[in-house]
Amino acid sequence: MIIAVMPAYNEEKTIGRIIRETRKYVDKIIVVDDGSKDATAQIAKKADALVVKHEVNKGLGMSIRTGLAEARRYNPDIIITIDADGQHDPKDIPKFVDKVKQGYDFVLGSRDLRAYPFIKKVGNFFLNFLTNLVCGTALMDTESGFRAFSRRALKKIKLQGERYEIAADIIFQVGKHELRACNVPIKSPRYIRGKGVTVGDGFRNFLYLIRRRKRSLKDYWYDLRYVVRHMARKYRNKTD
């Protein structure tokens, strides 16, 4: 079984279409309505998604945690997290599914940021590096919200993030449990100003990681070599 978890906050304009398109590739859709003031929940229910509602807005992290907890009840083989606002293209879901079937526990979508503002691109690059350094991973676009988890990964990860720090928390868990992870390229249908993780949010995410993980200088030196070597290889492959 493949389940999509879709956090949503005031997304009545897009959620119906995103649910209909996502349904072509998954068996079940769980929408977490995070205290929306509009018709998000009603539209999602009409589109035949399972809606779990927060009575008040609790943040992106809590929405993802609620959605994953609900997904666990069905013991799915693959879990996809996808945004409800149109930033992710459901047509990319088969890429994630294929990678999990190949044996990966965690698959992260890597956006083409060429159309994004310069400060966003620079911030993304440095935050990737710092997040990977702390977590001992070598992933691109660590702030991306388009992800897939295997059943094994879903059982192992224990998330604590409540808001945007959930992105860093997930990468932290991937590194902590040494889950087999990779990236897949995804479409970026549009850049939505004011949506998603800002550079400021990203640095707060990094500080969150520092608080969560106590490490020795030797650990950081080992990870620095690992991250530089593997990320350089990924960037070369991307540009070849």
C-alpha positions as CSV (number, residue, x, y, z in Angstrom):
1,M,0.0,0.0,0.0
2,I,1.2,3.5,-0.9
3,I,-0.1,6.4,1.3
4,A,0.3,10.1,0.6
5,V,0.3,12.4,3.6
6,M,-0.7,16.0,2.7
7,P,-0.4,18.8,5.3
8,A,-2.7,21.7,4.5
9,Y,-3.5,25.1,5.8
10,N,-6.0,27.3,4.0
11,E,-5.4,25.6,0.6
12,E,-9.0,25.5,-0.7
13,K,-7.9,26.9,-4.1
14,T,-5.5,24.0,-4.9
15,I,-6.2,21.0,-2.7
16,G,-9.0,19.4,-4.7
17,R,-6.8,19.3,-7.9
18,I,-3.7,18.1,-6.0
19,I,-5.8,15.3,-4.4
20,R,-7.2,14.2,-7.7
21,E,-3.8,14.1,-9.4
22,T,-2.1,12.4,-6.4
23,R,-4.8,9.7,-6.3
24,K,-3.5,8.3,-9.7
25,Y,-0.4,7.1,-8.0
26,V,-1.3,6.2,-4.4
27,D,-3.8,4.0,-2.7
28,K,-4.8,6.4,0.1
29,I,-4.5,10.1,0.8
30,I,-4.4,11.5,4.4
31,V,-4.9,15.2,4.5
32,V,-4.0,16.9,7.8
33,D,-6.0,20.2,8.0
34,D,-4.0,22.3,10.3
35,G,-6.7,24.6,11.6
36,S,-7.7,26.0,8.3
37,K,-10.3,28.9,8.3
38,D,-11.5,28.2,4.7
39,A,-13.1,25.2,3.0
40,T,-9.9,23.0,2.8
41,A,-11.3,20.2,4.9
42,Q,-14.7,20.1,3.1
43,I,-13.0,20.0,-0.3
44,A,-10.6,17.3,0.7
45,K,-13.4,15.1,2.1
46,K,-15.4,15.7,-1.1
47,A,-12.4,14.5,-3.1
48,D,-12.5,11.3,-1.0
49,A,-9.4,11.9,1.1
50,L,-9.2,10.9,4.8
51,V,-9.1,14.2,6.7
52,V,-7.5,14.5,10.1
53,K,-8.2,18.0,11.5
54,H,-6.3,20.1,14.0
55,E,-8.8,22.4,15.7
56,V,-6.1,25.1,15.9
57,N,-3.0,25.7,13.8
58,K,-0.1,23.7,15.2
59,G,2.5,24.1,12.5
60,L,3.9,22.1,9.6
61,G,5.9,19.7,11.8
62,M,2.9,18.7,13.9
63,S,0.8,18.2,10.7
64,I,3.4,15.9,9.3
65,R,3.7,14.0,12.6
66,T,0.0,13.6,12.8
67,G,-0.2,12.4,9.2
68,L,2.6,9.9,9.7
69,A,1.0,8.6,12.9
70,E,-2.3,8.1,11.1
71,A,-0.5,6.4,8.2
72,R,1.2,3.9,10.6
73,R,-2.2,2.5,11.4
74,Y,-2.4,1.0,7.9
75,N,1.1,-0.5,7.9
76,P,1.9,0.9,4.4
77,D,4.8,-0.1,2.2
78,I,5.6,3.4,1.1
79,I,4.6,6.8,2.5
80,I,4.8,10.0,0.4
81,T,4.7,13.6,1.9
82,I,3.5,16.1,-0.6
83,D,2.4,19.8,-0.4
84,A,-1.2,20.8,-1.0
85,D,-0.4,24.2,-2.5
86,G,0.8,23.2,-6.0
87,Q,4.6,23.4,-5.3
88,H,5.0,19.7,-6.0
89,D,3.9,17.8,-9.1
90,P,2.2,14.5,-8.3
91,K,3.4,13.1,-11.6
92,D,6.8,12.8,-9.9
93,I,5.5,10.3,-7.3
94,P,6.5,7.2,-9.4
95,K,10.2,8.3,-9.1
96,F,10.0,8.0,-5.4
97,V,8.1,4.7,-5.5
98,D,10.7,3.2,-7.8
99,K,13.6,4.2,-5.5
100,V,11.9,2.7,-2.4
101,K,11.3,-0.5,-4.4
102,Q,15.0,-0.5,-5.2
103,G,15.8,-0.7,-1.5
104,Y,16.1,2.9,-0.3
105,D,14.5,3.8,3.0
106,F,14.2,7.6,2.4
107,V,13.9,9.5,-0.9
108,L,14.1,13.2,-1.0
109,G,12.9,15.4,-4.0
110,S,15.6,17.8,-5.3
111,R,14.1,20.9,-6.9
112,D,15.5,22.8,-9.9
113,L,16.1,26.1,-8.2
114,R,17.2,28.1,-11.3
115,A,14.0,30.1,-11.3
116,Y,14.2,30.9,-7.6
117,P,15.5,34.2,-6.2
118,F,19.3,34.4,-5.8
119,I,19.3,34.6,-2.0
120,K,17.1,31.4,-1.9
121,K,19.6,29.5,-4.1
122,V,22.6,30.6,-2.0
123,G,20.8,29.9,1.2
124,N,19.8,26.5,0.0
125,F,23.3,25.5,-0.9
126,F,24.8,26.5,2.5
127,L,22.0,25.0,4.5
128,N,22.3,21.7,2.6
129,F,26.0,21.6,3.5
130,L,25.5,22.5,7.2
131,T,22.6,20.1,7.6
132,N,24.5,17.2,6.0
133,L,27.5,18.0,8.2
134,V,25.6,17.8,11.4
135,C,23.5,14.7,10.3
136,G,26.2,12.8,8.6
137,T,24.2,12.6,5.4
138,A,24.9,13.6,1.8
139,L,21.5,14.8,0.4
140,M,20.6,17.6,-1.9
141,D,17.8,20.1,-1.1
142,T,17.4,19.1,2.5
143,E,14.5,21.6,3.0
144,S,12.4,20.0,0.3
145,G,8.9,18.8,1.5
146,F,8.5,16.1,-1.2
147,R,9.7,12.9,0.4
148,A,9.1,9.1,0.5
149,F,9.6,6.8,3.4
150,S,9.8,3.0,3.4
151,R,7.9,1.0,6.0
152,R,11.3,0.4,7.8
153,A,12.0,4.1,8.0
154,L,8.5,4.9,9.2
155,K,9.0,2.5,12.1
156,K,12.4,3.9,13.1
157,I,12.0,7.7,12.9
158,K,11.0,9.5,16.1
159,L,10.2,13.1,15.2
160,Q,10.1,16.1,17.6
161,G,9.8,19.1,15.3
162,E,6.6,21.2,15.5
163,R,7.0,23.7,12.7
164,Y,9.5,24.2,9.8
165,E,12.3,22.5,11.8
166,I,10.6,19.3,10.8
167,A,12.6,19.2,7.6
168,A,15.9,19.2,9.6
169,D,14.5,16.8,12.1
170,I,13.7,14.2,9.4
171,I,17.3,14.4,7.9
172,F,18.6,14.1,11.5
173,Q,16.6,10.9,11.9
174,V,17.8,9.6,8.5
175,G,21.5,10.1,9.6
176,K,20.9,8.8,13.2
177,H,19.5,5.5,12.0
178,E,21.8,5.2,9.0
179,L,18.9,4.8,6.6
180,R,19.7,4.2,3.0
181,A,18.8,7.6,1.4
182,C,18.9,9.2,-2.1
183,N,17.6,12.2,-4.1
184,V,15.4,12.2,-7.1
185,P,14.9,15.3,-9.3
186,I,11.5,16.9,-9.2
187,K,9.7,19.5,-11.1
188,S,9.1,22.9,-9.5
189,P,5.8,24.0,-11.0
190,R,6.1,27.5,-9.6
191,Y,7.9,29.6,-7.0
192,I,5.3,30.9,-4.5
193,R,6.5,34.0,-2.7
194,G,5.9,33.8,1.0
195,K,5.4,30.0,0.9
196,G,7.7,27.3,2.2
197,V,10.9,27.6,4.2
198,T,12.7,30.9,4.2
199,V,16.5,31.4,4.7
200,G,15.8,32.5,8.2
201,D,13.7,29.4,8.8
202,G,16.6,27.3,7.4
203,F,19.1,28.7,9.9
204,R,16.7,28.2,12.8
205,N,16.4,24.6,11.5
206,F,20.2,24.3,11.7
207,L,20.3,25.6,15.2
208,Y,17.6,23.1,16.1
209,L,19.9,20.3,14.8
210,I,22.8,21.6,16.9
211,R,20.7,21.5,20.0
212,R,19.6,18.0,19.2
213,R,22.9,16.4,18.5
214,K,26.0,16.5,20.7
215,R,29.1,15.5,18.7
216,S,32.9,15.5,19.1
217,L,35.2,17.4,16.8
218,K,36.4,14.1,15.4
219,D,32.8,13.2,14.4
220,Y,32.5,16.5,12.6
221,W,35.8,16.0,10.8
222,Y,34.7,12.6,9.6
223,D,31.4,14.0,8.4
224,L,33.0,17.0,6.7
225,R,35.1,14.7,4.5
226,Y,32.1,12.5,3.8
227,V,29.8,15.4,2.9
228,V,32.3,17.1,0.7
229,R,33.2,14.0,-1.2
230,H,29.6,12.8,-1.8
231,M,28.0,16.1,-2.4
232,A,30.7,17.0,-4.9
233,R,29.9,13.8,-6.7
234,K,26.2,14.6,-6.7
235,Y,26.8,18.1,-8.1
236,R,29.0,16.7,-10.9
237,N,26.4,14.1,-11.8
238,K,23.8,16.8,-11.9
239,T,25.8,19.0,-14.3
240,D,27.1,16.2,-16.6
